[in-house]
Amino acid sequence: MDIETFRTFCLSLPDVHEQMPFKGFFRESRSILVFYIGKKMFCLFDIDRFDACTIKCDSDKISELKDRYTAIGLPFNLSPKYWISVKFNRDLPDLELLKLVEESYALVKKKSS
């Protein structure tokens, strides 16, 4: 999956906006693009590397996903109890990745309501 396809997909979800909130704060995080519903984030990735994204995940599914896919790992700078990192172009099919992003969106939207 390429960066524009992934970005377009994230922005296609209702009420989503993007921002680069860490641009002046942390050297390692300057190029992190974050997707939000209101003020709550559901997905983020480094636009310079575009090798993985971090998404919110149902805590009950994290262990199963890690066992099933080598693409699933620890999140970037967030709680591993609620977030996962997904490496692009590994053993996780693109459609499954997009489904996980939609689930992340739904989890955050539900909490925001």
C-alpha positions as CSV (number, residue, x, y, z in Angstrom):
1,M,0.0,0.0,0.0
2,D,1.3,3.5,-0.8
3,I,1.0,6.5,1.4
4,E,-1.6,8.4,-0.6
5,T,-3.9,5.4,-0.9
6,F,-3.7,4.9,2.9
7,R,-4.1,8.6,3.7
8,T,-7.1,8.9,1.3
9,F,-8.7,5.9,3.0
10,C,-8.3,7.4,6.5
11,L,-9.7,10.8,5.3
12,S,-12.7,9.0,3.6
13,L,-14.1,8.0,7.0
14,P,-16.8,10.4,8.3
15,D,-15.8,13.4,10.4
16,V,-12.0,12.7,10.1
17,H,-9.3,15.4,9.9
18,E,-5.6,15.1,9.8
19,Q,-2.9,17.1,11.6
20,M,0.8,17.0,12.3
21,P,0.7,17.9,16.0
22,F,4.3,17.2,17.0
23,K,6.0,19.2,14.2
24,G,7.9,21.6,16.5
25,F,8.2,19.5,19.6
26,F,10.1,16.3,19.2
27,R,12.7,15.6,16.6
28,E,11.7,11.9,16.3
29,S,8.1,12.9,15.9
30,R,8.2,15.9,13.5
31,S,6.8,13.9,10.5
32,I,4.0,12.1,12.3
33,L,0.7,12.5,10.6
34,V,-2.3,11.9,12.9
35,F,-5.9,11.2,12.0
36,Y,-8.6,12.4,14.4
37,I,-12.3,12.2,15.1
38,G,-12.9,15.4,16.9
39,K,-10.0,15.7,19.3
40,K,-9.3,11.9,19.6
41,M,-6.8,10.2,17.4
42,F,-7.3,6.8,15.9
43,C,-4.4,6.4,13.5
44,L,-0.9,7.8,13.1
45,F,2.2,7.2,11.0
46,D,5.5,8.7,10.0
47,I,5.2,10.3,6.5
48,D,9.0,10.2,6.0
49,R,9.3,6.5,6.5
50,F,5.8,5.2,5.9
51,D,6.7,1.7,7.1
52,A,4.0,1.2,9.8
53,C,1.0,2.8,11.3
54,T,-0.2,2.9,14.9
55,I,-3.9,2.3,15.5
56,K,-6.3,1.8,18.4
57,C,-7.3,-1.8,18.9
58,D,-9.7,-3.8,21.1
59,S,-7.6,-5.0,24.0
60,D,-9.1,-8.5,23.6
61,K,-7.9,-8.8,20.0
62,I,-4.3,-7.7,20.4
63,S,-2.8,-11.0,21.5
64,E,-4.6,-12.9,18.8
65,L,-3.4,-10.5,16.1
66,K,0.2,-10.6,17.3
67,D,0.0,-14.4,17.2
68,R,-1.5,-14.4,13.8
69,Y,0.6,-11.7,12.0
70,T,4.3,-10.7,12.3
71,A,3.2,-7.3,11.1
72,I,1.6,-6.5,14.4
73,G,3.8,-5.1,17.1
74,L,4.2,-2.5,19.9
75,P,2.7,0.9,19.2
76,F,4.7,4.1,18.6
77,N,4.7,5.9,21.9
78,L,1.3,4.8,23.1
79,S,-0.1,2.2,25.6
80,P,0.3,-1.3,24.3
81,K,-2.9,-2.2,26.1
82,Y,-5.0,-0.2,23.7
83,W,-2.8,0.4,20.6
84,I,-0.9,-1.6,18.1
85,S,1.6,-0.9,15.4
86,V,1.1,-2.5,12.0
87,K,4.0,-2.8,9.6
88,F,3.1,-2.2,6.0
89,N,3.7,-4.8,3.2
90,R,4.2,-7.7,5.6
91,D,2.0,-10.8,6.1
92,L,-1.1,-8.7,6.9
93,P,-3.2,-8.2,3.7
94,D,-4.1,-4.6,2.8
95,L,-7.8,-5.3,3.1
96,E,-7.3,-6.6,6.7
97,L,-5.2,-3.6,7.5
98,L,-8.0,-1.3,6.3
99,K,-10.5,-3.3,8.3
100,L,-8.3,-2.7,11.5
101,V,-8.2,1.0,10.7
102,E,-12.0,1.1,10.4
103,E,-12.2,-0.8,13.8
104,S,-9.9,1.8,15.3
105,Y,-12.0,4.6,14.0
106,A,-15.2,2.9,15.4
107,L,-13.6,2.4,18.8
108,V,-12.6,6.0,19.1
109,K,-15.9,7.3,17.6
110,K,-17.9,5.3,20.1
111,K,-15.9,6.7,23.0
112,S,-16.3,10.3,21.6
113,S,-20.0,10.0,21.5
